[in-house]
Amino acid sequence: MALYNESLVRRMKDILDLGDTGTYRHDLKYQNRGKNGRPFILPDKIIEILSRIRGVFNASFRSLESYMRIFQEILGIPGISYASIFRRIRRNKVPEIMNPSSSVAVDSTGFKSTMRGNCISNKWAKERKGWIKLHVSADTERIMSYRIFITRENSHDATQFGKLITGSEHRVFADKAYDSRSIFNLLRNNGSASMNMGRDGQWRYISQALSG
């Protein structure tokens, strides 16, 4: 329980990291260099903070304007309207909310997407329908989901592996469905050191797996 509570504290610290606010004047000057038309009032890094708040708390754009007024009072950052926040967030690429993890677990599972009974499906359906597959990677240090993708039920686990990692992982936990040379090559190129395969809990070091 203590580990889980600490993971929540660290999670919120990453989401509301205000470290970039100290250099906003320098960032703003750089971003406005060579810009045509009206200059920006705030740099993209401040808008990214608002994007994180909106993504995690589902905050409205008017609520984000309230956050900016608080930042203005405490940190001296200029405030902008909710309409400007809306345009800037829509135009900017959504940032990663959390810092990359060094240790993740990868797995997938299938579940029904309809309420149709199996007896009806077996009698009348020519092929099984109503199933989808959920592919998930979880941060083993923060104890939280990392990346999530949904595919058709016939999508093999290993085909989605590259989407579930960022390239910063040093350790990866996965079952034997991910035991393939292409995955080990990917991990080696990313600099990963080891991968835990299957229920036996045996670590397979990338260099040994590729030489075997």
C-alpha positions in Angstrom: 0.0 0.0 0.0 2.9 2.4 0.8 4.4 1.7 -2.6 1.1 2.5 -4.3 0.6 5.7 -2.4 4.1 6.8 -3.3 3.4 6.1 -6.9 0.3 8.4 -6.8 2.4 11.2 -5.3 5.1 10.8 -7.9 2.5 10.7 -10.7 0.9 14.0 -9.7 4.4 15.5 -9.4 5.2 14.5 -13.0 1.9 15.8 -14.2 2.1 19.2 -12.5 5.8 19.8 -13.0 6.2 23.6 -13.2 9.9 23.5 -13.8 9.6 25.1 -17.2 7.8 28.1 -15.9 11.1 29.6 -14.7 12.5 30.0 -18.2 9.3 31.0 -19.9 10.6 34.4 -20.9 13.6 32.9 -22.7 11.4 30.2 -24.3 8.9 32.9 -25.4 11.6 35.0 -27.0 13.0 32.0 -28.9 9.5 30.9 -30.1 8.6 34.4 -31.3 11.9 34.8 -33.3 11.0 35.1 -36.9 7.2 34.7 -36.3 4.9 36.6 -38.6 1.9 38.4 -37.1 0.9 38.8 -33.5 3.6 37.3 -31.2 2.8 34.6 -28.7 2.1 35.6 -25.1 3.1 32.2 -23.7 5.5 29.6 -25.0 4.4 26.1 -25.9 5.8 24.6 -22.7 3.3 26.4 -20.6 0.5 25.2 -22.9 1.8 21.7 -22.4 1.2 22.0 -18.7 -2.4 23.0 -19.4 -2.7 20.0 -21.7 -1.6 17.7 -19.0 -4.1 19.2 -16.5 -6.9 18.9 -19.1 -5.9 15.3 -20.0 -5.8 14.0 -16.4 -8.6 16.0 -14.8 -10.8 16.4 -17.8 -10.8 20.2 -17.1 -12.8 22.5 -19.2 -11.0 25.3 -21.1 -12.6 27.9 -18.8 -11.2 26.0 -15.9 -7.8 26.2 -17.5 -8.1 29.9 -17.8 -8.7 29.9 -14.0 -5.4 27.9 -13.6 -3.6 30.5 -15.6 -5.0 33.3 -13.4 -3.6 31.4 -10.4 -0.2 31.0 -12.1 -0.3 34.7 -12.9 -0.8 35.6 -9.3 1.8 33.2 -7.9 4.4 33.1 -10.7 3.9 36.3 -12.6 3.1 34.5 -15.8 0.7 36.4 -18.2 -2.8 35.1 -18.3 -4.6 34.2 -21.5 -8.3 33.5 -22.3 -9.9 30.1 -22.6 -10.4 30.7 -26.4 -6.6 31.2 -26.8 -5.9 28.1 -24.7 -8.3 26.1 -26.9 -6.6 27.2 -30.1 -3.1 26.6 -28.8 -3.9 23.1 -27.4 -5.6 22.1 -30.6 -2.7 23.2 -32.7 0.1 21.7 -30.6 1.1 18.1 -30.4 -0.2 16.5 -27.3 2.8 15.8 -25.0 3.5 12.6 -23.0 1.9 13.2 -19.7 4.4 11.0 -17.8 8.1 10.8 -18.0 9.4 7.6 -19.8 9.6 4.5 -17.6 12.6 2.3 -17.2 10.7 -0.8 -16.4 7.4 -2.0 -18.0 5.2 -5.1 -18.2 3.5 -5.9 -21.5 0.4 -8.2 -22.1 -2.9 -8.4 -23.9 -6.3 -9.9 -23.4 -9.5 -10.3 -25.4 -13.1 -9.5 -24.4 -16.5 -9.3 -25.9 -17.8 -6.0 -27.2 -21.4 -7.1 -27.5 -23.9 -8.7 -25.2 -24.7 -11.6 -27.6 -24.7 -15.0 -26.0 -22.3 -17.7 -27.2 -25.2 -20.2 -28.0 -26.7 -17.7 -30.4 -23.4 -16.9 -31.9 -22.4 -20.6 -32.4 -25.8 -21.4 -34.0 -26.2 -18.5 -36.4 -22.9 -16.7 -36.9 -20.6 -17.9 -39.6 -17.7 -16.4 -37.9 -17.1 -15.3 -34.3 -17.8 -11.6 -33.9 -18.0 -9.1 -31.1 -14.5 -9.7 -29.7 -11.7 -7.2 -29.5 -8.2 -7.3 -28.1 -6.7 -5.0 -25.5 -2.9 -4.5 -25.6 -1.4 -2.9 -22.5 1.9 -1.9 -21.1 2.2 -1.0 -17.4 4.8 1.0 -15.5 6.1 -1.4 -12.8 7.6 1.4 -10.8 4.7 3.8 -10.7 2.1 0.9 -10.7 0.0 2.4 -13.5 -1.0 1.8 -17.1 1.5 3.1 -19.6 0.2 2.7 -23.1 -3.1 1.1 -24.4 -4.1 -0.1 -27.8 -7.2 -1.9 -29.1 -7.2 -4.2 -32.1 -9.2 -6.9 -33.7 -9.2 -10.3 -31.9 -6.9 -11.9 -34.6 -4.1 -9.4 -34.0 -1.1 -11.3 -32.6 0.4 -9.9 -29.4 3.9 -9.5 -30.8 2.7 -7.2 -33.6 1.7 -4.5 -31.2 4.8 -4.7 -29.0 6.6 -1.7 -30.6 3.6 0.6 -29.9 3.6 -0.3 -26.2 7.1 0.9 -25.5 8.9 4.2 -25.9 12.5 3.1 -26.3 13.7 4.2 -22.9 13.0 0.9 -21.1 15.9 -1.0 -19.5 13.7 -3.9 -18.3 10.6 -5.5 -20.0 8.3 -8.1 -18.5 6.3 -10.2 -21.0 5.0 -13.7 -21.6 6.3 -16.1 -24.3 4.0 -14.6 -26.9 6.6 -11.9 -27.3 9.5 -14.2 -27.5 10.7 -13.4 -31.0 14.0 -12.3 -32.6 12.4 -9.1 -34.0 11.4 -8.0 -30.5 14.8 -8.7 -29.1 16.4 -6.8 -32.0 14.1 -3.8 -31.2 15.0 -3.9 -27.5 18.7 -4.1 -28.3 18.5 -1.1 -30.6 16.7 0.8 -27.9 19.4 -0.1 -25.4 17.4 -2.4 -23.2 19.4 -4.8 -21.1 17.0 -7.6 -20.3 13.6 -9.1 -20.7 11.7 -11.4 -18.3 9.9 -14.1 -20.2 7.0 -16.3 -19.1 5.9 -17.7 -15.8 9.3 -19.2 -14.9 10.6 -15.7 -14.1 13.8 -16.3 -16.0 15.7 -13.2 -17.2 16.8 -13.3 -20.8 19.6 -10.9 -21.5 19.2 -9.3 -24.9 22.7 -10.2 -26.1 22.3 -13.9 -25.0 18.9 -14.2 -26.6 20.1 -13.0 -30.0 23.2 -15.2 -29.9 21.2 -18.3 -29.1 
